[in-house]
Protein backbone atom coordinates (compact mmCIF):
# COMPACT_ATOMS: atom_id res chain seq x y z
CA UNK A 1 0.00 0.00 0.00
CA UNK A 2 1.40 3.40 -0.94
CA UNK A 3 1.82 6.28 1.48
CA UNK A 4 -1.17 8.13 0.01
CA UNK A 5 -3.38 5.07 0.36
CA UNK A 6 -2.28 4.62 3.97
CA UNK A 7 -3.14 8.25 4.77
CA UNK A 8 -6.54 7.85 3.12
CA UNK A 9 -7.22 4.61 5.03
CA UNK A 10 -6.31 6.34 8.31
CA UNK A 11 -8.63 9.27 7.52
CA UNK A 12 -11.48 6.88 6.71
CA UNK A 13 -10.87 4.95 9.94
CA UNK A 14 -10.79 8.19 11.96
CA UNK A 15 -14.00 9.44 10.34
CA UNK A 16 -15.79 6.17 11.06
CA UNK A 17 -14.71 6.21 14.70
CA UNK A 18 -15.83 9.85 15.06
CA UNK A 19 -19.18 9.00 13.47
CA UNK A 20 -19.70 6.06 15.83
CA UNK A 21 -18.79 8.19 18.85
CA UNK A 22 -21.21 10.94 17.76
CA UNK A 23 -23.94 8.41 17.04
CA UNK A 24 -23.48 6.89 20.50
CA UNK A 25 -23.84 10.34 22.13
CA UNK A 26 -26.98 11.17 20.14
CA UNK A 27 -28.47 7.73 20.84
CA UNK A 28 -27.84 8.09 24.58
CA UNK A 29 -29.44 11.53 24.54
CA UNK A 30 -32.65 10.34 22.86
CA UNK A 31 -33.18 7.07 20.97
CA UNK A 32 -36.61 8.26 19.80
CA UNK A 33 -35.25 11.43 18.22
CA UNK A 34 -32.39 9.47 16.63
CA UNK A 35 -34.81 7.03 14.99
CA UNK A 36 -37.14 9.87 13.99
CA UNK A 37 -34.31 11.80 12.33
CA UNK A 38 -33.24 8.65 10.48
CA UNK A 39 -36.72 8.14 9.01
CA UNK A 40 -37.15 11.83 8.19
CA UNK A 41 -33.83 11.76 6.33
CA UNK A 42 -34.84 8.58 4.52
CA UNK A 43 -38.19 10.02 3.40
CA UNK A 44 -36.53 13.26 2.32
CA UNK A 45 -34.05 11.34 0.19
CA UNK A 46 -36.79 9.23 -1.38
CA UNK A 47 -38.78 12.39 -2.11
CA UNK A 48 -35.84 13.80 -4.04
CA UNK A 49 -35.50 10.62 -6.07
CA UNK A 50 -39.24 10.54 -6.79
CA UNK A 51 -39.20 14.19 -7.85
CA UNK A 52 -36.30 13.58 -10.24
CA UNK A 53 -38.09 10.53 -11.67
CA UNK A 54 -41.34 12.48 -12.22
CA UNK A 55 -39.36 15.27 -13.90
CA UNK A 56 -37.77 12.70 -16.23
CA UNK A 57 -41.19 11.24 -17.09
CA UNK A 58 -42.59 14.72 -17.73
CA UNK A 59 -39.72 15.63 -20.06
CA UNK A 60 -39.98 12.29 -21.87
CA UNK A 61 -43.73 12.77 -22.35
CA UNK A 62 -43.30 16.29 -23.72
CA UNK A 63 -40.57 15.09 -26.11
CA UNK A 64 -42.81 12.28 -27.38
CA UNK A 65 -45.66 14.75 -27.84
CA UNK A 66 -43.46 17.11 -29.86
CA UNK A 67 -41.99 14.32 -31.99
CA UNK A 68 -45.38 12.81 -32.82
CA UNK A 69 -47.02 16.24 -33.16
CA UNK A 70 -49.93 14.88 -31.14
CA UNK A 71 -50.31 16.92 -27.94
CA UNK A 72 -53.85 15.81 -27.28
CA UNK A 73 -52.86 12.16 -26.95
CA UNK A 74 -50.47 13.02 -24.11
CA UNK A 75 -52.39 15.97 -22.64
CA UNK A 76 -53.77 14.20 -19.56
CA UNK A 77 -50.43 12.56 -18.76
CA UNK A 78 -48.58 15.89 -19.06
CA UNK A 79 -51.08 17.62 -16.75
CA UNK A 80 -50.92 14.77 -14.22
CA UNK A 81 -47.12 14.73 -14.16
CA UNK A 82 -46.94 18.53 -13.90
CA UNK A 83 -49.34 18.50 -10.94
CA UNK A 84 -47.38 15.68 -9.33
CA UNK A 85 -44.19 17.69 -9.76
CA UNK A 86 -45.89 20.71 -8.13
CA UNK A 87 -46.89 18.45 -5.24
CA UNK A 88 -43.29 17.32 -4.73
CA UNK A 89 -42.11 20.91 -4.97
CA UNK A 90 -44.56 21.99 -2.27
CA UNK A 91 -43.49 19.10 -0.03
CA UNK A 92 -39.92 20.32 -0.23
CA UNK A 93 -40.73 23.81 1.00
Secondary structure as GFF3:
##gff-version 3
##sequence-region A 1 93
A	DSSP	alpha_helix	3	29	.	.	.	ID=ss1
A	DSSP	alpha_helix	31	68	.	.	.	ID=ss2
A	DSSP	alpha_helix	71	92	.	.	.	ID=ss3
###
